[in-house]
């Protein structure tokens, strides 16, 4: 009996590994008076791959989309009796947890409200700070071999100490207390 338990546990835990480094998008859907809109269909579309992710708001009007890749997204919210809400210009980076609240306008579903651009979204769900170096910058910058640590110095609050040490000080913290997530 115990010989079957371990493989069964490993099989159940395998899908969890793919979630590391993904972003989250969540928020609340409300009507014009500020009341929650339950059962609203929420969908985001990745502009680079055209992949779509969907959710439905709960009884409090809250929705949550997990496991999103970094990229540009368009958010669409639909609910009978309300105009379709479409918002573009949503940029997600690795490990972002971004709240996007939506206030629906009363009207026919064939009518739509389109929101474009706007200020960058703030990550209000946690105090985590992250910085993403895009591929275009990596390709154009001179790197010493395949060492990624000097790229950390591109973010605000980072200092590389002299004397041959490559352990950065981030916002005055100790050099050996940093965590790096890199792909490739």
Secondary structure, DSSP 8 states (H G I E B T S, - for coil): -HHHHHHHHHHHHGGGGGGTT-EEEEEEEE-TTS-B-TT-EEEEEETTT--EEEEE--TTSEEEEEEE-SEEEEEEEE-TTB-EEEEEEEEE-TT-EEE--EE--BS-TTSEEEE---S-----S---------HHHHHHS--STT--HHHHTTSTTEEE-STT---EEETT--GGG-------
